[in-house]
Amino acid sequence: MSRHESAPEPEFVESPAGARIAATRTGEGPAVFLSAGLGMPAGAWQFSGLPDALRDAGFSVITHTARGLAPSSAPPPPYSIEQLAADARAVLAHFAVDDAILVGYSMGCYVTQALATSWPGVRATAMLGGLRSSSIGELVGRMQLDLLDRLGEIPEPVAMFEQLTTTLHPSMLTDDATVRAWRTMTTRGESVWASPDGRRGQIEASYDWIVRGEPTVDRLAGIDVPTLVVAYENDVFFPPAGGRRAAGEMADARFHVVEGLAHGGLMLDADRRASALLVDFCREVVTPTR
């Protein structure tokens, strides 16, 4: 698929864990499997430039929309990261993939960690903007669940405030025009969620992983393949200091900090620094087709 071709229609995979997952595979070459963040449908990867960069480098790219998000199904909650990893294994089996590089962003890093320690085909892993969450991440998850319990929803101004203050660099937050434009952009169109159950389920899965102390030292030590960890300088969910410490608990991890960006850096970095780091890493650990 070239940069100018439209994305193919997704195929639907029935997961043994009880969900119907929308997934696509594009490009030719060794497989790179992408796991997205909380509330992030597969189509959002295009804003990072990462799928195009990987395909241009000679890799095939598998994306999927996690349970809870349209057009995948939203089984009744609670969800767990282990269930999301089981859904991911079903997608890999559907495309007859025996080995792959596993890449996660934000909550997708939790799925990558669970998949890397439960699926024998992992050749390497990469965790972008997410390795071990901070206390801020735990507090935000608890706030969201409390609001759902009390109100049955997360009010739009609350959700927008949380997204703005964690996604954008501090310098962007002080620019009123940027804040207004971001709010307009992110509130336009239909909801990404398949249902309210899907939103609650993903939040519960993320929060449960954090309060269980994951990833544990044992889990990280069990990821014994080459691993790339990329942190963003101003990320309050996954601060670089915590990412560096967690990377040190892995057998073969290399750690990079992308300066001048917050949690939304993967999508907002005009220089695509994380994408470039990942492509170089993939070329290092697996021989592409070109």
NUMIMAR-148350 format. One line per field, with one value per residue (C-alpha): y, x, z; residue number from 1; chain. Coordinates in steps of 0.25 Angstrom, whole numbers. Each point is the difference from the previous one (the first is absolute). Layout:
BEGIN
yy <- (Y,...)
xx <- (X,...)
zz <- (Z,...)
num <- (NUM,...)
cadena <- (A,...)
END
This chain:
BEGIN
yy <- (0,13,13,5,-13,-1,-9,-14,-4,-8,-15,-4,-10,-8,-1,-12,11,4,12,3,8,8,-1,2,-4,8,0,-11,-5,-4,3,12,-1,13,1,14,8,1,6,0,-8,-6,11,10,-6,8,13,-5,-4,-13,-10,7,1,-15,-4,9,-7,-14,-5,-4,7,-6,9,-3,7,-5,-5,12,8,1,-8,-11,-5,4,-12,3,5,-2,-1,-4,2,-15,0,10,-8,-12,8,4,-15,-3,11,-5,-14,5,6,-13,8,-9,11,15,12,5,15,7,15,4,-10,-9,-1,-8,-9,-2,-4,-10,-5,-1,-9,-9,-1,-8,7,13,4,14,10,15,9,14,10,-10,-11,2,10,11,4,10,-11,-8,13,3,-15,1,13,-5,-12,8,9,-12,-6,13,7,-12,8,9,14,6,12,-10,-9,11,7,-14,-2,14,0,-13,0,13,7,10,11,-4,1,15,3,3,-2,-14,-4,4,-7,-12,0,2,-11,-11,3,-1,-12,-13,-7,-10,-9,-12,2,6,-14,0,13,-5,-13,6,10,-12,-8,11,3,-14,-2,12,-3,-14,6,-5,-1,-7,-2,-15,3,10,-10,-10,9,-5,4,14,11,15,9,14,11,14,11,6,-12,0,-14,-7,9,-3,-3,-11,-5,0,-8,-10,-2,-3,-12,-6,-9,7,14,13,13,13,13,9,14,11,-8,-6,-13,4,1,-12,7,14,-1,7,-6,-15,-3,-12,-6,2,-7,-11,-3,0,-10,-9,0,-4,-12,-5,0,8,-4,13)
xx <- (0,6,-2,-10,-9,-12,1,-6,-13,3,-2,-7,6,-8,9,-1,-1,-14,2,-1,13,2,14,8,13,7,14,9,11,3,-12,-1,-12,-5,-9,-6,-3,-13,-11,9,-6,9,-2,7,13,1,2,13,5,5,-7,5,14,0,-6,10,11,-5,-9,-14,-9,-11,-9,-13,-11,0,-13,-9,3,-8,-1,5,-10,-2,-3,-5,11,9,11,15,13,1,-13,5,13,-9,-7,14,4,-13,3,15,-6,-10,11,8,11,10,10,-1,6,-10,-2,-9,-3,-6,-9,4,13,-7,-6,14,6,-11,1,15,0,-11,2,12,2,5,13,1,-8,-2,-7,-3,-5,-3,7,-3,-11,1,-8,-7,-5,-5,-8,-6,-5,-6,-7,-5,-6,-6,-7,-6,-5,-6,-5,0,9,13,-5,6,7,7,4,5,8,7,4,5,8,7,1,6,13,-1,3,-12,-9,3,-4,-15,-1,7,-10,-12,4,4,-14,-7,8,-2,-15,-5,-6,-5,5,11,-7,-8,-9,2,3,12,5,-1,6,13,1,-1,10,10,-3,1,13,6,-5,5,14,2,9,7,15,-2,-9,10,12,-8,0,13,0,6,-9,-1,-6,-3,-5,-4,6,-12,-9,-7,-6,13,11,14,6,-9,1,15,0,-10,8,12,-8,0,10,3,-7,5,-6,-2,-7,-7,2,-11,-12,-10,-9,-6,14,-1,-11,5,15,2,13,-5,12,-7,-4,15,5,-10,3,15,-2,-9,11,10,-7,-7,4,-11,-3,6)
zz <- (0,-4,7,-10,1,10,11,-2,6,13,2,12,9,11,12,10,11,-5,-9,-15,-4,-13,-5,-13,-6,-10,-7,-3,9,15,9,9,9,6,13,2,12,8,-8,-13,-12,-10,-10,10,-3,-14,8,5,-14,6,-9,-13,6,3,-13,-8,8,-5,12,0,10,8,7,8,8,14,6,5,-12,-13,-10,10,10,14,9,14,10,7,-10,4,-7,-1,-8,-9,-2,-3,-11,-6,0,-8,-10,-2,-2,-10,-9,2,7,7,4,1,6,10,1,11,2,14,5,-12,7,11,-11,-6,14,2,-14,0,13,-6,-15,-5,-13,6,-8,7,7,0,10,-4,10,10,9,14,4,10,12,-9,-9,12,5,-14,-1,14,-3,-13,6,12,-10,-8,13,5,-13,-10,-9,0,-3,-13,7,10,-11,-9,12,3,-14,-2,12,-2,-15,-3,3,11,-10,-9,12,2,-14,0,-15,1,11,-8,-12,7,7,-13,-7,10,3,-14,-6,6,12,-2,10,-4,13,14,4,-9,6,14,-3,-6,12,10,-8,1,14,5,-7,7,14,-1,-1,-14,-7,11,1,-3,-13,-5,2,-7,-13,-5,-14,-5,4,-3,10,-4,11,-2,8,6,0,14,-2,-3,4,-5,13,3,-14,1,13,-6,-12,9,5,-14,-6,-13,0,-6,5,-7,4,-10,5,-1,0,10,-1,-14,-6,-9,-7,1,-3,-14,-1,3,9,7,-14,-5,13,-2,-15,3,12,-9,-11,11,5,-12,-15,-8,-14,-6)
num <- (1,2,3,4,5,6,7,8,9,10,11,12,13,14,15,16,17,18,19,20,21,22,23,24,25,26,27,28,29,30,31,32,33,34,35,36,37,38,39,40,41,42,43,44,45,46,47,48,49,50,51,52,53,54,55,56,57,58,59,60,61,62,63,64,65,66,67,68,69,70,71,72,73,74,75,76,77,78,79,80,81,82,83,84,85,86,87,88,89,90,91,92,93,94,95,96,97,98,99,100,101,102,103,104,105,106,107,108,109,110,111,112,113,114,115,116,117,118,119,120,121,122,123,124,125,126,127,128,129,130,131,132,133,134,135,136,137,138,139,140,141,142,143,144,145,146,147,148,149,150,151,152,153,154,155,156,157,158,159,160,161,162,163,164,165,166,167,168,169,170,171,172,173,174,175,176,177,178,179,180,181,182,183,184,185,186,187,188,189,190,191,192,193,194,195,196,197,198,199,200,201,202,203,204,205,206,207,208,209,210,211,212,213,214,215,216,217,218,219,220,221,222,223,224,225,226,227,228,229,230,231,232,233,234,235,236,237,238,239,240,241,242,243,244,245,246,247,248,249,250,251,252,253,254,255,256,257,258,259,260,261,262,263,264,265,266,267,268,269,270,271,272,273,274,275,276,277,278,279,280,281,282,283,284,285,286,287,288,289,290)
cadena <- (A,A,A,A,A,A,A,A,A,A,A,A,A,A,A,A,A,A,A,A,A,A,A,A,A,A,A,A,A,A,A,A,A,A,A,A,A,A,A,A,A,A,A,A,A,A,A,A,A,A,A,A,A,A,A,A,A,A,A,A,A,A,A,A,A,A,A,A,A,A,A,A,A,A,A,A,A,A,A,A,A,A,A,A,A,A,A,A,A,A,A,A,A,A,A,A,A,A,A,A,A,A,A,A,A,A,A,A,A,A,A,A,A,A,A,A,A,A,A,A,A,A,A,A,A,A,A,A,A,A,A,A,A,A,A,A,A,A,A,A,A,A,A,A,A,A,A,A,A,A,A,A,A,A,A,A,A,A,A,A,A,A,A,A,A,A,A,A,A,A,A,A,A,A,A,A,A,A,A,A,A,A,A,A,A,A,A,A,A,A,A,A,A,A,A,A,A,A,A,A,A,A,A,A,A,A,A,A,A,A,A,A,A,A,A,A,A,A,A,A,A,A,A,A,A,A,A,A,A,A,A,A,A,A,A,A,A,A,A,A,A,A,A,A,A,A,A,A,A,A,A,A,A,A,A,A,A,A,A,A,A,A,A,A,A,A,A,A,A,A,A,A,A,A,A,A,A,A,A,A,A,A,A,A,A,A,A,A,A,A)
END
